[in-house]
Amino acid sequence: MSEGRTSQEVERLIAEDNARLAQMSDHDIDYSDIPPTADWTGAVRGKFYRPVKDQVTLRLDRDVLAWFRATEEKYQTAINAALREHMERNRRAS
């Protein structure tokens, strides 16, 4: 970690900074080093976010796996996207 700090120390420092920032009003924030952005039409949400991946063993029906492999060059990514869509749809329902 930076400057010989442990990950717990870094997490604590980040939490302290976030708590301090949460208490500030918009008026108190110094924007002098960045221009204000009024037009967000070209923005892409999550462009730099990459979730942590875990390697797992998963049993799939043969026909399901065959379909993904035949239709998607990156079939594992497509399976993950299908599972994520299912998760998000059911998360909203609960």
C-alpha positions in Angstrom: 0.0 0.0 0.0 1.0 3.6 -0.3 3.6 4.9 2.2 3.8 1.6 4.0 0.2 1.6 5.1 -1.8 -1.5 5.5 -5.0 -2.0 3.6 -7.0 -1.5 6.8 -5.3 1.9 7.4 -6.0 3.0 3.8 -9.7 1.9 4.1 -10.0 3.8 7.4 -8.5 6.9 5.8 -10.8 6.7 2.8 -13.8 6.3 5.2 -12.7 9.3 7.2 -12.3 11.4 4.0 -15.7 10.2 2.7 -17.4 11.1 6.0 -15.8 14.6 6.0 -16.8 15.2 2.4 -20.4 14.0 3.1 -20.7 16.7 5.7 -19.6 19.5 3.3 -22.2 21.5 1.3 -21.8 21.9 -2.4 -20.9 25.5 -1.8 -17.9 24.5 0.3 -16.3 22.3 -2.3 -13.3 23.8 -4.2 -13.8 23.2 -7.9 -11.1 25.7 -9.0 -8.9 22.9 -10.5 -11.7 21.3 -12.6 -14.1 23.0 -14.9 -17.8 22.5 -14.2 -19.6 19.9 -16.4 -23.1 20.7 -17.3 -23.5 18.4 -20.3 -23.3 14.7 -19.4 -24.9 13.4 -22.6 -21.7 11.6 -23.6 -21.0 10.1 -20.2 -20.8 6.3 -19.8 -21.8 4.9 -16.4 -19.3 2.4 -15.1 -16.8 2.8 -17.9 -13.8 2.2 -15.6 -15.5 -0.1 -13.1 -14.3 -3.7 -13.3 -15.9 -6.1 -10.8 -13.7 -8.6 -9.1 -14.0 -12.0 -10.7 -13.9 -15.4 -9.0 -13.1 -18.7 -10.8 -15.8 -21.3 -10.1 -16.9 -24.6 -11.3 -20.4 -24.5 -12.6 -22.6 -27.2 -14.1 -24.6 -26.1 -17.0 -27.0 -28.0 -19.3 -25.0 -29.1 -22.3 -27.4 -27.4 -24.8 -27.2 -24.1 -22.9 -23.4 -24.2 -22.9 -23.3 -25.3 -26.6 -25.6 -22.4 -27.5 -23.4 -19.8 -25.8 -20.3 -21.2 -27.3 -21.8 -21.2 -30.8 -23.3 -17.7 -30.6 -20.7 -15.8 -28.6 -17.0 -15.6 -29.1 -16.6 -14.6 -25.4 -19.2 -17.0 -24.2 -18.1 -16.9 -20.5 -18.6 -13.1 -20.6 -22.0 -13.6 -22.2 -23.0 -16.1 -19.5 -21.9 -13.7 -16.8 -23.9 -10.9 -18.5 -27.0 -13.2 -18.6 -26.6 -14.1 -14.9 -26.1 -10.4 -14.0 -29.2 -9.4 -15.8 -31.2 -12.1 -14.0 -29.7 -11.0 -10.6 -30.5 -7.3 -11.2 -34.0 -8.0 -12.4 -34.7 -10.1 -9.3 -33.0 -7.7 -7.0 -35.4 -5.0 -8.1 -38.4 -7.3 -7.6 -37.5 -8.0 -4.0 
